[in-house]
Structures are given as structure tokens and as C-alpha cells.
């Protein structure tokens, strides 16, 4: 009966609910006034004569006051204790106005004590009725299980780590959610242990095992949105042995800006596993190459390119040009950036221009540079997937090497001020075609910068260098893997874990450097501002991470056990697939040891071998012809000659190479 009545009330329209609430308050106002008189006289009070007018006037005064102060805008089943202050304000204002009218009415023999009694009674009736309805609708209805809500028995039991204000807000929000039921708090503050907040007891971390066993806890929710990354990383390491699913609240800045709500739980950011606190960016370095300038990003729809665009928009360029070969990627980043501009309410209008095209189209990219008078270029367009490039080396040569050459020549001919190449740690002593092509791209920019230093005039029609090059500063920024990029192991592991495994690791010994995409993009922009010309900047990637350890941590943090010989009943198996073609056990960031510091603690300047343009140009001519002829043996010879330490780990994988017999055998196999 009670459950059906609760359903009926909640299913009513907002207007009908307000009518019921107002009607109830009218009744309470009359009852409170009658009770005040009865208590004062010590007997059942019966109004006489003009006293009836007071009972008619009381609701007329009370209801507008209650409405003005918002008592009818609140959803009763979600009301919080903070609403009590609003109720006190509304009933007090009503009581004061009514007392004034009462004593100005001229009605004789009205005791002065009626007014305070009336105030106390109406406050008790209005307040208690609302909190009773909150308990009845919020608890009874949800517990008995309406057709549109999840019952308490189907919710997951969770523990909230952090009994501060964020944790308390999270517990309150989850009480009305569909998925989770809070059973306890965990906090590091010893003075809070054994106390209760919102009916939930606070325990130390050492009690987590007991809580998991007693309540069948499935998740730990980290409610510390303002904690530093190093602290979160430490907590994650402490929680790892429990093989429990760990989720976290979003950061305070996201909550404050309205992007997410307190209960918008998310998977633990893999960046927190690194435990590396970000360095506050130097705003002067960030703004120098971008603010009030015309900026172009090639490969604007890729992982790094798109994040560069997001960062650039925040720095107020005059125009941002998105150059991208993928139509869908270009559409997606343009849509996102326009939405970002709308949300941030930029202080000035920023023009976003989308250009569909390939960097291998020399005429198109030069026309774009000249048409829009571009001042800064971030060249992120490249093929970066090692096994894919190994199977398609010709396309990688055209895109990574000649695409960079054409973009650089377009910058020279258009007098672009700054050209920044996004490079990779795989360019250092590469064992694969991708790394070799990226190092060759670096060599092109180094040679062009060296030519500028020597101020050698050449005939532009022959493709040689003129004095115009001196107006363009070329630089390259080299870093390792970025978390969450296309082809990264992190999204792959997440997908494999969600699918039930196995999680595939190439080799138990393989290690990699990692950095978040936003941090890498910020450092790229700052490094560009430090460029003098021909610089090879290397980002401080921190300590390398063993990929096997990363896989294990992600499995544990998903609340699952690793299935192996020691624990055959586990959930997720880790399988080793062997190194892929061209893959190394570890990556390096420096070819030599000649490195110097810059004004930024995480940006270093490397001094490395440069091949003069006259020699490199001959190699480029041979490489171009070899690519056209699918002669990748010859291309490899050029790489070995130009790229320091290039030692390919596999045979040529391209099926279109000048070895038709091998190609047919590959197809047959």
C-alpha cells in the first residue's frame, strides 16, 4: 500500500506535486495557528467573531512567502539537511509578517505568546513533514524497488577512500544512484577511525580485507579529487594486492567548471600509475609561438595533433589551421574545438580553418602556407605504427620523409617563422623502418638549418636553398610513448581485459617510456619557443616502465586476478606473443651523450650528427626513386648510410617489393 502510494506520488506531474505540497502547507498553517491559541489558553480553542479572519489570512501570507524562498522548487526525495535553513528562513519571515498583522488587526484579547508559539509550531510541521517525505520516498520507495529503480540488493557494495567533504558528497550522491551502495569509509587520518559519517563507519586501510570479506565489496572509490598524482599513485600501489576494482572521482577543476558531477566516477587514470607529478608550464614559453599568430597543425586529427590543437586554442591564436588527410578525423577535431570555444567563452574570436589534404602533396601544402600567411607549424602528420609501417615501407617513406621535406620547403618559401617536427624515441638507433624514416626527417630539418647558418645561395628552381631559409627556425622534439594514443598498449589492454582476456604482451622484458598526451603537447609547444634553429629537443620521460608490470597493474585495478600456473582459477591470462618485426626491448632518447639543459627542467637540447644538405639531397633523390620502384633493399642501404645505428631486425615485409617470388610465397603462406 505504502509502496503504491509512493509510486503514485512520484509519477505525478511537477504541477500536481506542487498543488499537493501547497495544500498540505495550508493545512499546517491553520493547524499551527489553532494549536498556538489552544496551548496558550490551555483548552481546545474555538475562534469567535473577527478571529476567523486570522485563519483565513494566515495561508494567504504564508504560501507566497514559502514560494518566494523556494520551498516548492525542491525535489523532496532528494532534499538535504542544508534545506533546513531555508525552511527556518521561510517560516520565520511568515511568522514575523503574521505577528505584525495580528497586532495591527485591532482584534482584542490576543495574547503576545501566540506569535512565538505559532512560529515554533509551523517550523516544526513544515520541516518535519518534508524530512519525513524525504525518508519515506527516498528510502521506502527505493528499498521496496520501483519499476524504474534498481533495488538495494542489486547494487554493488563499495568502499569510499577518503572521508573528507568530497567523500561525504560522493556517498550522498551514490545513495540515490542505480549502481553502488556505500558500506564504509577508509581514511588515513587516525583521529577519524571508528567514527561515523552519514551512518558509515570510518576504517583504516588495514581493514580493507575485512570489509571485502564481510560486505563482498566489489569496488574502491577514490574520493580525493585534489590529491597530487604522486599520492594517488602511492594509494594505487597499496590497493593493488587486493585485486579490487579501483575507480576515482574527477578532479576539482572539472567539477567546479561543471564538466562533470561529483558522482561521475571514472576508471583510474593510467597516468596515476606513473606517479610523476606534472611540471607547471611556463606561460611565456607557451604563448610565444602561438598567441596572436596564425598556426597550422599537420596531422591535426591524430592523438598528438588533436591534443596540440586543444592546447593551442587555449593560448589564443589568431587563426588555427587544421591540416589532415582523414576526412572523419578532421570533422571530429573541428567539431570538438568549436564546442571547446563555446564552453570556454574565449575572450576573442579564434578562426578555425579545416584543410583536407596530404603532406605528400607539395603544391597544396605550400599554397596553404602562402594563402593564410602561416607563422608557426607543428608537423605531427606521420605513420607511427611500427608493424604496419614495416609492411608498407614505401608509404612511410613518402609520408614521413618526403611529407616532412615538402612541409619544410613550403615553410621556407612562405617565410614561416617556426617549424616544429614531432619526432619519436624510435628514431634513436632504430631497428625498424618507422624509426629510420623519423630520424631521416630529423636529418632533413637539421640539414636545412645548417644550410641557413652557412648562408649558401642556391637556385630555387633546382630545389636548392635560398636566403629565405634564414627566416624559418626548424626544430624537432623527441619523446617516447604517450598514454592513450592510437596504437598505445593502454587502450589495447583495457579492451582485452573487458573482453575477458588474454592480455597480450610481446616480451616479459620489454620496457617503454610513457608520458601523458597533454603533458607531451605542452612540452612540445614550450620546446618550440626555445628553438634557435636545428635543435633536437629531448623530453624528460622519467623512469621507463616494464610493460608486463603495467599489464598486471591494470588487471588488478579492474578487480580481477591474474590466471597463471600459481593461480589457475584466476580471471585474466597474460600471454607472450614475441617481439614484433622491428620492435626493440627498450627505447632510447639520445644517440650520443652530448646533451645540455634548457631553462625548462623537462626539456633537454641534444647535439647530434648532421649530414650536410648537399649530401642529404643526393640520398633523398635515390630514396625517392627506390620508393617509386618499390626497391626497399636500396632504401635500406640509404637508411644504413644516413641513420646512425640503424640495424633492421627483420627482412623486408612489403609484398610489393622487387622480390616477386618472396611476395608470392608470403601470400601462399
N, C-alpha and C positions, 0 to 999 in steps of 0.2 A: 504493500500500500504506500509506504513512505517512498520507496524507490520510484513507483509510478508517478507519484505527485512531484518528485524531484525532476523526473524526465519531462513532465508536462510543463513545469515552470521554466526549465532551461530551454525548451523548444519554443516558448513564446517569443513574439517579436519584441524588439527593444522598446517600442512604444507601449505595448501591453504590460511589459515588466515595469516600466516607469509608472503606469497608472496604478498597478498593484502596490508599488512602493509608496507612492503619494497617498493612496487611500489608507495604507497602514499608518503612515505618519500622522494623518488627520485624526485617526482614532487615538494614537498615542498622545497627541497634543491635548485632546479633550479629556482623556483619562488622567493625564498628568495634572491638569488644572483641577479637575474634580477631586483627585486624591489629595492635592495640596490643601484644598479647603477642608476636606474630611479630616485630614491629620491635624490641621490647626484647631478645628472645633472639637475633635475627639469623638465624632459621631458621623454617621452617614449624612453627607451634605446634600441638600435639595435646594437648587437655585430658586431665588424669588425675584419677581419683578424684573428690574433692569439687569440683574446679574446674568440673565440668559444671553444678553448681548456679548458678554465677555467670552462665552463659549463659542459664539459664532465668529467673533473677531480673532480668536487665537489661531485657528488654522489659516485664516486669510493672511495673518502676519508671518506665521512660521514657514509655510510652503515656499513663498518667494525667496525668503532668506536661505532656506536649505538648498533651493535650486541654484541660487546665485553662487553659493560656496561649493557647488559641485557634488552634493550628496547623491544626485540622481544620474551622474555620469560614470560612477564607479561600477565595475562588474563585481557583484557581491561575492561570488565564489572565489574571486582572486584578490579580495581585499586584504591589505596588510595592516600590521599594528600601527604604522605611520598614519593610517586614515583616522585613528582615534583623535588626533589633534584637530583635524578638520571638523569632526563631529563636535568636539568641545567648543570650537570657534563658532560653529553654526548655532548650536543650542544656547550658547552664552549671548550671542547677538540677539537672537529671538527673545530670550528672557529679559534682556535689558529694554528692548523696544516695548515688549508687552507690559513690563513693570511701569514704564513711563505712561503708557496709555491707561493702565489700570488706575494709577493715582491721579491722573488728569481727567478721568471719566466723571468724577463727581458722585460716584456711587458711594453711599455711606456704609460705614461699619465693615471695611475690608482690612483685615489685619496685615501689618507690614511683613510678617513671616511667610505669607502666602507666596510672595515672589521668589525668595530663595528656595523654598520647597518645590515650587513649580520648576525652577531651573534644574535642581538635582534630579527630580523625577523624569523630566523629559530627556535629560542627558543619559540617564540610565536606560530608559526604554529604547531610545533611538540607537544608542551604542550597542547595547546587549542584543537587540534584535538583529542588527547587521552581522555581528560576530557569530551569533547562533546560526544565521542563514549561511554564513561562510563555512562553518563547521559542517552543517547538515548537507549543503550542496557540494562542498569541496571534498568532504571526507566520505559521507554516507553514499552519495551518488557514485563517486569514482570507485569506492571499495566494492559496492554491490554490482558494479560493472554495467554501465550503459552500453547500448549497442554501438556507440561511436567512440568509446574509450577503451583503453587496454586495462584489464583488471590488475590488481596489485600482484596477484600470483604469477602473472606472466612477465612482470618486469624483471630486469637483471639487477641483482644486488651489487651495489658499487660502494667503494670507499673513497672519500674525498681527501686528498692530501693537501692540507692547508686549512686551518680553522680560522683564518682571518676573515675580513669583510667579503673578499671575493668568494671564499669557500662557503660562507653563510648564504650569500646571494645565489650561488650555484645550487645549494641544497634546496632553497626555497623554489627556485625555478624548476628543478627536477621533480618536485613534489606534484606538479601539475603536468608533467610530461608523460609520454607514452612508453618510454623505453627503460628508464632507470629508476631504481629505488635506493636512496642513500641509507646505509645502515650504520655508518660510523665515520668519524674524522680521524686523520692521522696528522700530527703536528710535531715539530722538533722542539717546541717550547715546553720544557718540563713543568713549568708552573700551570700549564693548561691540562696536563694529563689527569684523567679520572673526572674531569668536569664535563658538563653537558652544554651544548649549544643547539637550540631548536629541537631539543629532545634527543639529540645524537651525542653519544659519548666520544670523548677525545682520547685517542690511544697513542703510544709511541710507535715508531716504525717496527720495533722488535715484535710487536703484537700482530703484524700483518698476517703471519702464518696462521695464528689462532683465528683471526677474523675470516680468512679464506675458508678454513675448515668449518667454522661454526655457521657462517651465513652463506656458504657457497658463492663467495664473491667472484665475479667474473671480470671486473674492470677496476682499475685505479684511475681516478680523475685528478690530474694535477691542477689545483686552483691557486696558482701563483703567477698571475699574468705579468707582474712587474719584476720577477726574479731574473737575474742575469743568466746568460746562456751557460756559463761555467757551472752555476748552481744546478740548473736543470739537468745538465749532463751528469753531474755527480749523483743526483737523485735517480736518474735512469739506470746508472750502474748499480746502485743499491737495490733497485727493484728487479733487475734482470734475473736473479736466481729464482724468483717466484713464478716465472713463466706465466705472467698475468697480463692481460691486455691493458696497455697504458695509453690514456688519452689526455689531452690538455685543453685548458681554456685559451681563447685567443688573447693577444696582447692588449694592454690597457689602451694603447693608442687606437687600435681597431675598434674597441668597444666605445671609446669616447667619441670617435668620429662617426659612429652609427653604422659602420660597415658590417658589424656582427653584433649579436647579443651575448649576454653573459653565458647562456646555456648552449652556445654554438660550439659544441665540442668538436675537436679535430684530432686526427692522428698525430702522434708525437712528431714534431718536425725533425727530419733526419739531420738537419743542421745542428740540432741539440746534441746529437751523438758525437759530433766533433768536439764539442766543449770549447770552441775557440771564440772568445769574445770579439765582436766586430770593433774595428777602429773607427772612431768618429771621422767622417770625411772632411777634408779641407775644403770649405765652401769656395774659397778663392780659386783653388785649382779646378773645382767642378765647373764654376761659371765661366772661367777664362775662354775655353774653346767653344762655348755654346750660347751663353746669354746674348740676346740681340743679334744673333748670327743666323745665316742660312746653313742648315746642317743636313747632310744626307747619310742614311744608313743603308748599306747594301746588305742583302740577306735579312731584311727587316722583319720577316715573319718567323725567323728561326729562334732557337732558345735564347742565345746571346743577343741576337739582333733585336728581338722584341723587348727584352729587358732594357737594352740600351735606349730604345725608344721611350719606354716608360720613365726612365731616369732623365732623359733629355727634356721631355715635356715639363717636368718639374722645375727645370732650370731656365725656362722662359726663352726659348729660341725665337727668332723672328719667323722662320719657316722651317718645318721639318719635312724632309722628302723621304718617303719610304720606297726603296727600290727592291723589288722582289720578283723572282721568277715564278713562284707558285701563286696562282690566282686566289685560291682559298685562303692561304696564309696571309696574303696581302689584305684581303677583305676582313679577316678576323682581327688583325692588329689595328687596322684603320678604325673599325667599329669600337674596339676596346679603348683606343686613345681618345676618340671623341667622347665616349662615356666618362673617361677619366677627367677630361677637361670640364665636362658638365658638373661632375661631383666636386672637383677641387675649386671651381669658380675662379679660374686663373685671372690675375689682375689685368691681363691684356689679351687681345685676340692672337692666337697662335694658328697660323695657317698650316694645315697638314695636306701634303700632296702625295698621291699614290702613283707610282710608275711601275707598270708591269714590264719586265724585261730581264734579260740575262746579262751578266757582266762579260760574257764572251762576245757580246755584240758591241764592238769598239765604237762604232759610229753613234749608236743610241746613247751609250753612257756619256760620251763626250758632249753630245747635243744637250743632254740633261744638265750637265755641269755648266755649260755656257748659257743655256736659256735661263736658268734660275740663279746664276752667279753664286754658285755654292762656295762656302768659305771653309767648311770642315766636313771631312768624310770619315766615317767609321766603316771599314771594309770587313764585314762579317760573313759575306757570301762565300761559302766553301762546302765541299763534300768532306765530311769528317768521320764517317763510319768506316773503321779500318777494314773489316772483311768485305764490305760492299765495294769499297774503292779498289781492293785487291782484285776483285772480279771485273772491275770496269776502270782500268787504269787510264785509258785514253780520255774518258770524260773528266777524270780527276785532273789530268794534265791540262786539259783545255780550261776547266773551271778554276782550279786552284792556282795554276801558274799563269796562264795567259789571261784569265779573268783579272788577276791582280795587276798584270802588266798593262792591260788596256785601261783599267781604272786609274792606275798611276799616271799613264800618259795623258788621260783625259784631265786629270788634276793639274798636270804641268801646263797643258795647252789652255786651261781655263783659269790659271793662276789661283788655284785653291790654296788656302793658307796652310792647312794641316791635313795630313792623310795618315790615319791610324789603322794598321793591319792587326786584326785579331788572330794571333798565332796560337801555338799549342806546344806542350812539353814533348809531344811525339816528334817534333822537328829536331830534337836533340839526339844525335847518333841513331837515326831511325832504322827500324828493321822492316818497315812496310812502306808501300807506295804513298799512302796518305801523308805520313810524316815527311817523306822525301819531297813531296810537292809543296808542303807548307814551308819547309826550310828553303826550297828554291824561291818561293815567293818572298821570303825574308831577304834572300840574296839580291833579288831584283831591286827592292827598296834601298838596301844598303849601297848597291852599285850606283843607283840614281843619285843618292845623297852624296856619295864620294865624287861623282862627276860634277855635281854642283859646287863642291868645295874647290875643285880644280879649275872651275870656270872655263871649261872647254867648249868652244862654239862648234856646232856641227850643223849640217844641213837638215832642216826639219823634214823635208820631203823624203829623205833616205831613212827616216825613223830614228835619227840620232838626236842628241840633246842640245838644246839651246840655252841661252842665259835665263830664259823664263823659269827654268827649274829652280833657280835660287829662291824663287818666291814661294815654293812649296816645301814645307817641312815633312819629311817622311819618317815614320816611326812604327815600331811593332811591339805588341805586348804579348808576352808568352806566359801561359799558365796551364794548369792541369785540368782534371775533370771538374765539371760543375754539377752539383746535385740537382737532379730533376730534369736535366737537359734531354733532348731527344737522343735515344741510344744509351742513356745512362743506366747503370745497373740498378739504381734505386727503384724507378718505376717498374722495371722488369721483375725485381724481387717482390714488390708489392703485388703485382699481378699473379705471380707464381704462388705466393702464399695464399691469396684469395681463392685460387683455383684448387688448393689442397696439395700443391707441390707436384713434383720435386722442385727445389730451388737449385738452379744450375750455377756452378762456379767452375771457371776454366781450370784453375790450379790452386791447390791449398796454399801455395807460397806467394801468390800474386799480390802485389801491393800497389796502391794508387794514391795520388794526391787529390784532395777534394776541396771545393770551395762553393759557397752558395752563389747562385746566379746574380742576385742583387749586389753582393759584395764584389764579385768579379767585374761587373759592369761599372760600378762606381770607381774601382781602381783603374780600369781601362781609361775612363774619362780623365781621371786625375793624372795618369801617366802621360796622356797626350799633351796635357798642359805643361809638363816638364820637358817635352821634347825639344831638342836643339837641331836635330836632323840626323837620320841614320841610326837613331838609338834603338837598341834592343833592350826593352824593359822586361824584367822577370818579376813576377808577383810572389810574395812570400806565401806559400801554400800551407805552412805549418807542418806537422808531422804526418808522414804517409800512413794510410790505413790498410790493414790486411782485409781483402775482400771477403775472405771466409769469416772473419770476425764480424764484419758488417752484416753478413747473411744471418749469422747466429743471433745477433742482437735484434734484428728485425723480426725473426721468428719468435723469440721470447717476448718481445714487446707487443706481439699480436696475441699473446695469451696462449701460445702453443708450445709443445715440446718437440725437440729435435729427435727424429727417428734414426737410430743408428744401431750398431752391434750391441752397445751397452744398454740401450733402451729401445728394444724392438717394438714396443707398444706406443711409441711417440707418434706425433701428428704429421710432421713435415720432414721429408728426407732431403738431405743435401747430396747432390750428385756432381761428380767432377767430369767435365767434358773434354779437358785437354786444351792447351793454348790454341787459339785460332790462328789462321795464317797471318803472319805479320805482327803478331801480338808479343809483347815483352812481359817478363815477370815484373819489372819495375820501370818506371819512367824517370827521366832526369830533366832538370830545368836549365842547366848550363852545359855548354860544350867545353869551355875551358874554365880556368879559375880566376880569370880577370874580371872581377865584379866590384862595383863600388856602390856605396849607399847614395840615396837621394834625400830630399827633405821630407819624404813620406816614409814612415817606418816599414811599410809593407811593399814598397816598390824599390827594386834594385836595378842598376844600369849595368849591362854586360858589354864587354868589349870582345868582339868575336871576329873571326876571319872574314875578310871581304874580298870578293872577286871583282876586279875592275870591269866596268861596263863593256869595254872593247872585247874582252874575253867572254864575258857572260852572254853578250849578244850573239856570238858565234854558236854557243851552246844552245841558246834559245832557237836559233834557226834550225839546227839539227834536231832538236827536241820537237819542234813543230812539224817537221817533215816525218819524223818517226811516228808521231801521234796520228798523222793523216794516213800513214801506211800501216797502222796497227803493228808497227815494229817495236815491240816493247823490250826486246833484248837490247836494242840500240838505246832505247830510252833509259834502261837501267845502267848502261855504260856511262851515259851523261850524268846520271844521278851519282854514281860512284866517283866520277871525276869532280863533281861540283859540291856534293853534300858530304861534309866531314863525318866519317864514321858510319856511312850507310852500308849495312850488311843485310841484304834481304834474307828472310828466314824461309821462304818458300819459292817454288817455281812460279812461273808466270801463270796466273789463273784465268786470264781473259780468253774466252772461247773464240774471239775474232782475231787473235794474234796471228802472226805469219808462221803458224805451225798447224796447218790444217789437219794433219794426221793426229796430233795430240788433241785437237779440238773434237774430232770425231770420236776418239777414244773416251774423252771426258763425257760426251753426250751418251755414248753407249753404256758407260758405267753408271 
